[in-house]
Amino acid sequence: MREMQRIDPKRFGDDPTLAERINTGLVGRLEQIELQLRRKVEEQQGGNVRSGASEPAPAGYANSVADYFKKLSDKDK
């Protein structure tokens, strides 16, 4: 993160190839950091990182949402 904060975009001018190489390198590093953070959170919570708190279905959609999840669970079998 510190390395990325030190990058001065003005230093590289308008070279699109260089900008793309820098962007690709940064994105790769950010993805690695994200993966590490996800693993740490998953270890602490003991579950899936992406699963959020469940919220009630909006009024009038409860049956449709229930059917949707039932169909999903049937596909897993």
C-alpha positions as CSV (number, residue, x, y, z in Angstrom):
1,M,0.0,0.0,0.0
2,R,2.8,2.4,0.8
3,E,4.4,1.7,-2.5
4,M,1.2,2.6,-4.3
5,Q,0.8,5.8,-2.3
6,R,4.3,6.9,-3.4
7,I,3.5,6.7,-7.1
8,D,3.3,10.2,-8.7
9,P,1.2,9.9,-11.9
10,K,2.6,13.2,-13.2
11,R,6.0,11.5,-13.3
12,F,5.0,9.1,-16.1
13,G,3.5,11.6,-18.6
14,D,1.0,10.5,-21.1
15,D,2.5,7.1,-22.1
16,P,-0.6,4.8,-22.4
17,T,1.6,1.6,-22.5
18,L,3.4,2.6,-19.3
19,A,0.2,3.6,-17.6
20,E,-1.3,0.2,-18.5
21,R,1.7,-1.7,-17.2
22,I,1.5,0.3,-13.9
23,N,-2.2,-0.2,-13.7
24,T,-1.9,-3.9,-14.3
25,G,0.8,-4.3,-11.6
26,L,-1.3,-2.3,-9.1
27,V,-4.5,-4.2,-9.7
28,G,-2.6,-7.5,-9.3
29,R,-1.2,-6.4,-6.0
30,L,-4.6,-5.0,-4.8
31,E,-6.2,-8.3,-5.7
32,Q,-3.6,-10.1,-3.6
33,I,-4.2,-7.8,-0.6
34,E,-8.0,-8.3,-1.0
35,L,-7.5,-12.1,-1.0
36,Q,-5.4,-12.0,2.1
37,L,-7.9,-9.8,3.9
38,R,-10.8,-12.0,2.9
39,R,-8.9,-15.1,4.2
40,K,-8.2,-13.3,7.5
41,V,-11.8,-12.3,7.9
42,E,-13.0,-15.8,7.0
43,E,-10.7,-17.3,9.6
44,Q,-12.0,-15.0,12.3
45,Q,-15.7,-15.4,11.3
46,G,-15.5,-19.1,10.4
47,G,-17.7,-18.7,7.3
48,N,-18.1,-17.2,3.9
49,V,-16.7,-13.6,3.7
50,R,-19.2,-12.5,1.1
51,S,-22.3,-13.6,2.9
52,G,-23.9,-10.5,4.5
53,A,-26.6,-10.2,7.1
54,S,-29.8,-11.6,5.7
55,E,-32.5,-9.0,5.2
56,P,-36.2,-9.6,4.9
57,A,-37.6,-9.7,1.4
58,P,-39.5,-6.5,0.3
59,A,-43.3,-6.5,0.8
60,G,-45.0,-8.6,-1.9
61,Y,-41.8,-10.5,-2.8
62,A,-41.5,-13.0,0.1
63,N,-43.0,-15.9,-1.8
64,S,-40.9,-15.2,-4.9
65,V,-37.7,-15.0,-2.9
66,A,-38.6,-18.2,-1.0
67,D,-39.2,-20.0,-4.4
68,Y,-35.9,-18.7,-5.7
69,F,-33.9,-20.0,-2.8
70,K,-35.7,-23.3,-2.9
71,K,-34.8,-23.7,-6.6
72,L,-31.2,-22.9,-5.8
73,S,-31.1,-25.5,-3.0
74,D,-32.6,-28.1,-5.3
75,K,-29.8,-27.6,-7.9
76,D,-27.2,-28.4,-5.2
77,K,-28.7,-31.9,-4.7
